[in-house]
């Protein structure tokens, strides 16, 4: 069988090769890889395909399957005007699709709430093979680069996009203030966010390409997941590497992290709770690390790709 992925898979692979596009682009590259193993070839032209699968909010068209990668949370009072515009575009596109797919139960609920569209949940997935191939010495190389002793806990906030609505790094700064014995790493550009005070145990890593982000993940001890996103894959990749998650009880993170098992989740804005959660993780690190890896195995493309094929088969069966 053949599926046409929109935007064109050649364009998507080119974007990823040049380190552009982020999670949604990586999602499509990995999807094509694992669908091929299940007998689904990803082709360029719609006329050559048995099924057309669109991604994101694209120019008006009708897709057999549409993956919505984000629904902007309507409950946040402070939000840019373009969120509502984007949700309206999502609604228009989703209502024309044969089947809509989202990456978390949270997204399914929000899509129905703001767009009146019911969607199938095919969970966010990661490519475990990309992480299995990493050299074991990467962890020590990174820690040595920053002069970090093995007895210090490194917490990574691993977002490359910074904003004041969803991906606000303030929780990382506050955690650094409240947990001086830990080291907090921040990605993204420092000039994207202005602070009056910067704790000494907080280091900006800058905007990292994927391979460097992988090395940062292997070198850290705990992944800080405080971005208010609909799904997210960074925390799942960290869990696959045995890193417990410290974060907010929100969206897809709340669905994939078992509070007290493979991480600690607190109410958004509870900085004291994050600091106490870090202490809990430190005290139970070995057990939480093993649990995090085991949990992430449920969210690899090897497991998730067959669920997407089920959606394809259902769409084709219904004509």
QUIJO-V485469 format. One record per residue. N is the residue number from 0. SS is DSSP state (@ for helix, = for strand, . for the rest). PHI is phi in radians with two decimals (* if undefined). Layout:
{{N:SS:PHI} {N:SS:PHI}}
//
This chain:
{{0:.:*} {1:=:-2.23} {2:=:-2.14} {3:=:-1.66} {4:=:-1.65} {5:=:-2.04} {6:.:-1.17} {7:.:-0.98} {8:@:-1.10} {9:@:-1.14} {10:@:-1.15} {11:@:-1.13} {12:@:-1.13} {13:@:-1.14} {14:@:-1.03} {15:@:-1.17} {16:@:-1.09} {17:.:-1.64} {18:.:1.30} {19:.:-2.01} {20:.:1.83} {21:@:1.16} {22:@:-0.97} {23:@:-1.04} {24:@:-1.20} {25:@:-1.04} {26:@:-0.96} {27:@:-1.24} {28:@:-1.09} {29:@:-1.18} {30:@:-1.01} {31:@:-1.07} {32:@:-1.07} {33:@:-1.46} {34:@:-1.12} {35:@:-1.04} {36:@:-1.22} {37:.:-1.81} {38:.:1.57} {39:.:-1.94} {40:=:-1.50} {41:=:-1.60} {42:=:-2.00} {43:.:-1.45} {44:.:-1.78} {45:@:-0.97} {46:@:-1.19} {47:@:-1.64} {48:.:-1.86} {49:.:-1.44} {50:=:-2.71} {51:=:-1.95} {52:=:-2.08} {53:=:-1.67} {54:=:-2.24} {55:.:1.32} {56:.:-1.65} {57:.:-1.87} {58:.:-0.95} {59:.:-0.89} {60:.:-2.91} {61:.:-2.02} {62:.:-2.02} {63:.:-1.13} {64:=:-2.30} {65:=:-2.17} {66:=:-1.66} {67:.:-1.67} {68:.:-1.49} {69:.:-2.75} {70:.:-2.13} {71:.:-1.22} {72:.:-1.10} {73:.:-1.33} {74:.:-1.39} {75:.:-1.34} {76:.:-1.16} {77:.:-1.57} {78:.:-2.70} {79:.:-1.23} {80:@:-1.06} {81:@:-1.19} {82:@:-1.04} {83:@:-1.11} {84:@:-1.08} {85:@:-1.15} {86:@:-1.10} {87:@:-1.14} {88:@:-1.14} {89:@:-1.07} {90:@:-1.02} {91:@:-1.09} {92:@:-1.25} {93:@:-1.15} {94:.:-1.23} {95:.:-1.68} {96:.:-1.36} {97:.:-1.14} {98:=:-2.60} {99:=:-1.83} {100:=:-2.05} {101:=:-2.19} {102:.:-1.76} {103:.:-2.77} {104:@:-1.09} {105:@:-1.02} {106:@:-1.14} {107:@:-1.08} {108:@:-1.14} {109:@:-1.20} {110:@:-1.14} {111:@:-1.19} {112:@:-1.18} {113:@:-1.66} {114:@:-2.16} {115:.:1.22} {116:.:-2.03} {117:.:-1.55} {118:.:-2.24} {119:=:-1.52} {120:=:-1.71} {121:.:-2.03} {122:.:-1.00} {123:.:-0.94} {124:.:-2.34} {125:=:-2.21} {126:.:-1.71} {127:@:-1.06} {128:@:-1.11} {129:@:-1.11} {130:@:-1.53} {131:@:-1.13} {132:.:-1.43} {133:.:-1.24} {134:.:-1.11} {135:.:-1.12} {136:.:-1.35} {137:@:-0.99} {138:@:-1.04} {139:@:-1.23} {140:@:-1.06} {141:@:-1.16} {142:@:-1.18} {143:@:-1.12} {144:@:-1.03} {145:.:-1.79} {146:.:1.10} {147:.:-1.80} {148:.:-1.21} {149:.:-1.16} {150:.:-1.50} {151:.:-1.76} {152:.:-1.47} {153:=:-1.80} {154:=:-1.94} {155:=:-1.92} {156:=:-1.74} {157:.:-1.81} {158:.:-1.86} {159:.:-1.73} {160:.:-1.85} {161:.:-2.04} {162:.:-2.65} {163:.:-1.67} {164:.:-1.83} {165:.:-1.87} {166:.:-1.98} {167:.:-1.60} {168:.:-1.40} {169:@:-0.91} {170:@:-0.99} {171:@:-1.16} {172:@:-1.10} {173:@:-1.15} {174:@:-1.11} {175:@:-1.08} {176:@:-1.10} {177:@:-1.45} {178:.:-2.23} {179:.:-1.12} {180:.:-1.40} {181:.:-1.64} {182:=:-2.03} {183:=:-1.92} {184:=:-1.84} {185:=:-2.06} {186:=:-1.67} {187:=:1.46} {188:.:-1.55} {189:@:-0.98} {190:@:-1.30} {191:@:-1.32} {192:.:-2.55} {193:.:-1.80} {194:.:-2.18} {195:.:-1.43} {196:.:-2.30} {197:.:-2.22} {198:.:-1.08} {199:.:-1.15} {200:.:-1.62} {201:=:-2.02} {202:=:-2.10} {203:=:-1.46} {204:=:-1.61} {205:=:1.53} {206:.:-1.42} {207:.:-1.82} {208:.:-1.18} {209:@:-0.99} {210:@:-1.11} {211:@:-1.29} {212:@:-1.12} {213:@:-1.01} {214:@:-1.17} {215:@:-1.12} {216:@:-1.12} {217:@:-1.16} {218:@:-1.47} {219:.:-1.42} {220:.:-1.91} {221:=:-2.38} {222:=:-1.81} {223:=:-1.66} {224:=:-1.95} {225:.:-1.94} {226:.:-1.24} {227:.:-1.56} {228:.:-1.95} {229:.:-1.24} {230:.:-2.45} {231:.:1.55} {232:.:-2.09} {233:@:-1.02} {234:@:-1.21} {235:@:-1.19} {236:@:-1.12} {237:@:-1.13} {238:@:-1.08} {239:@:-1.01} {240:.:-1.49} {241:.:1.42} {242:.:-1.76} {243:=:-1.07} {244:=:-1.82} {245:=:-2.00} {246:=:-2.94} {247:=:-1.70} {248:.:-1.35} {249:.:-2.71} {250:@:0.95} {251:@:-1.16} {252:@:-1.08} {253:@:-1.15} {254:@:-1.47} {255:@:-1.76} {256:.:-1.74} {257:.:-1.59} {258:=:-1.04} {259:.:1.55} {260:.:-1.78} {261:.:-1.98} {262:=:3.07} {263:=:-2.31} {264:=:-2.08} {265:=:-2.30} {266:.:-1.12} {267:.:-0.92} {268:.:1.63} {269:.:-1.55} {270:@:-1.20} {271:@:-1.07} {272:@:-1.11} {273:@:-1.10} {274:@:-1.11} {275:@:-1.20} {276:@:-1.10} {277:@:-1.09} {278:@:-1.09} {279:@:-1.10} {280:@:-1.12} {281:@:-1.06} {282:@:-1.31} {283:.:-2.23} {284:@:-1.10} {285:@:-1.05} {286:@:-1.14} {287:@:-1.20} {288:@:-1.10} {289:@:-1.11} {290:@:-1.14} {291:@:-1.09} {292:@:-1.09} {293:@:-1.08} {294:@:-1.14} {295:@:-1.15} {296:@:-1.07} {297:@:-1.35} {298:@:-2.14} {299:=:-1.57} {300:@:-1.09} {301:@:-1.06} {302:@:-1.52} {303:@:-1.45} {304:@:-0.96} {305:@:-1.05} {306:@:-1.20} {307:@:-1.20} {308:@:-1.07} {309:@:-1.04} {310:@:-1.11} {311:@:-1.00} {312:@:-1.11} {313:@:-1.15} {314:@:-1.13} {315:@:-1.17} {316:@:-1.17} {317:.:-1.55} {318:.:1.35}}
//
